[in-house]
Amino acid sequence: MGKQRRVQRKNAAMLDDDDTDSVSSSSTSRSEQMMGTRGEDVLTDKESVLDQSLDALFEKRGSTREKALVAIIEGFSSNLPHEFVEKKFATMLHQCLNSIKKGSAKEIALASNAIGLLALTAGPGKKSQEILEEAITPISEALKSRSDSSKIASLLDCLAVITFVGGNEAEETDKCMQIMWQVVHPKLGPNVVAAKPSPPVIAAMVSAWSLLLTTMDGSTLDPKSWQGSISYLSTLLEKDDRSVRIVAGEALALIFEIGNLEKFSVQDVTHIQGLKAKILNQVRNLSVEAGGKGSAKKDLNNQRNTFRDILEFLEDGYCPETSVKIGGESLTTTTWCQLVQLNFIKRFLRGGFIKHMQENEFLHEVFDFTPKKNLHPGGDRVSGTEKRMYKSPNSALNKARTQYLNKQRMLSQDKNAGHYASGFDD
């Protein structure tokens, strides 16, 4: 143990200095020094930075751990370090959870991001299930302290991602959705006044909650949990913050796409019809809103375009079709379910989105996306009709998890073979 501790301190010293340089710049300079070496040496260098950064999470100084987490996030965004995950999964998870339990607001936000990336890289299976089981209590406890908006938003994002990847049971997902909901609707004792949540926290909660809703079958939802959700989301359409309005509008579109509106509102036909009419009027107004003083034109246009799509969907049933170019191949969405998932994953991964969409097999299954380099020479591309085979949100994600796990089992059973079953190669 003494030797291991000395190695950890030696590695941590590389990250612990008094200047303001981030770990990302230090790792960049290290990479630049390696430019003249072979490609495998560069890969080894990246792996060693991850090892050193993981060792630094054992250090007492918070600034050292924060820098280490920045380096880990960069490493998981620019690559999918499967070998590192295989060897160091448990250590990374528990050190990140320690950061959530004991760290500063900044350290908690960084650790939350790192845990989400760990789950996305590991994919569905025992590891992601363990992440959810181990992390749900520390995250729930950390969410009770609402002093820092960025910390709360990162915790909500983390809970959404680890449940999206590792949650297998509807009850488990519903529980995590309720934890999120209570951030803005806390259960309070008598004579306790709740702190008013900030717009970034509200937007993060609705976005995270909506991602998990895409995995649920509307008919199995517990109406006791969500009967006031449509009314609440409707009130958010009247908030001053545009990001809040947009995520609330997308959440409402998702609810109307799923159906079973009685699960999200009072079980009274007249009340539901009245709510629908009110929301339709709100959406219509937001789709043509004039820019006020100090209004950012880009944000205003984004709002108008979003609510025009929502209005067309509510009036005529047409979902917006979006397309994102990834390495010469188009990732297409044709439902609100897919669009909510895509928007969340893009925002969470930030600069790592393209890399993960090119190499992350779980995301390939979720979005029914085949990167160009993964196509067989001369093989058929996925047709537009096949990409639209995503009718049930619940069955779609379950299918993605099942296909991913089946493929991993085949790979492990037949790893020395030259090819695999054609059903996983197209």
Order of alpha helices (4+ residues) and beta strands (2+ residues): alpha-alpha-alpha-alpha-alpha-alpha-alpha-alpha-alpha-alpha-alpha-alpha-alpha-alpha-alpha-beta-beta-alpha-alpha-alpha-alpha-alpha
